[in-house]
Amino acid sequence: MIILYLFGDFLTAQMPSLPLEKRVRGFDEIEQGFGEKEAVAEANRCLQCQNPTCTKGCPAGVDCKGFIRLIAEKKFNEALDKISE
């Protein structure tokens, strides 16, 4: 189930989290990540700006615009390669 909430003027999906009772007893990741449907929906929210400040502001130097576009196109392996460049 996708849980949506309002972020400014936009609806966005809430990433599933590990339940509290499991968090206190282990070291698993709290954020469980999006499935394919949710990831593509979130990627489609990207405006694909001509002058993307997300890429300029990324401390790891990731081409954010490029990998988000690939996720929107369901090219997940290529998106992973883009992040790894």
C-alpha positions in Angstrom: 0.0 0.0 0.0 1.3 3.4 -0.9 0.9 6.1 1.8 0.8 9.6 0.3 1.4 12.8 2.2 1.5 16.5 1.2 4.9 18.0 0.8 4.4 21.6 -0.1 2.1 21.6 -3.0 2.9 18.0 -4.0 1.8 14.6 -3.0 4.7 12.2 -2.2 4.9 8.6 -1.1 6.0 7.7 2.3 8.9 5.2 2.4 8.0 2.0 4.4 9.9 1.8 7.7 10.9 -1.1 9.9 8.4 -1.4 12.9 9.6 0.0 16.2 9.5 -3.3 17.9 12.0 -4.7 15.4 14.2 -1.5 15.5 15.0 -1.8 19.2 16.1 -5.4 18.9 18.4 -5.3 15.9 20.5 -3.4 13.4 18.5 -3.8 10.3 17.9 -0.7 8.0 15.0 1.4 9.3 13.9 2.7 5.9 12.8 -0.3 3.8 13.0 1.4 0.4 10.4 1.7 -2.3 9.2 -1.1 -4.5 9.3 -0.6 -8.3 5.9 1.0 -8.5 6.7 3.6 -5.7 10.2 4.3 -7.1 8.9 5.0 -10.5 6.1 7.2 -9.2 8.5 9.2 -7.1 11.0 9.5 -10.0 8.2 10.8 -12.2 7.8 13.8 -9.8 11.3 15.0 -10.9 11.0 18.2 -13.0 14.2 17.3 -15.0 15.3 20.9 -14.6 17.6 22.4 -17.2 19.9 23.7 -14.4 19.6 21.0 -11.7 20.7 22.2 -8.3 20.3 18.7 -6.9 23.3 17.6 -8.9 25.3 20.6 -8.0 24.5 20.2 -4.4 25.2 16.5 -4.2 28.3 16.0 -2.0 29.0 12.7 -3.8 28.8 14.3 -7.2 26.0 12.0 -8.4 24.2 12.9 -11.6 20.8 13.0 -9.8 18.9 14.2 -12.8 20.3 11.3 -14.9 19.7 8.5 -12.5 16.2 9.7 -11.6 15.3 9.8 -15.3 16.5 6.2 -15.7 14.4 5.1 -12.7 11.4 6.8 -14.3 12.1 4.8 -17.5 12.4 1.6 -15.4 16.0 1.2 -16.3 17.1 0.2 -12.8 20.4 -1.4 -13.7 21.4 1.6 -15.7 20.4 3.9 -12.9 22.6 2.0 -10.5 25.5 2.3 -13.0 24.8 6.1 -13.2 25.1 6.4 -9.4 28.3 4.5 -9.4 30.0 6.7 -12.1 
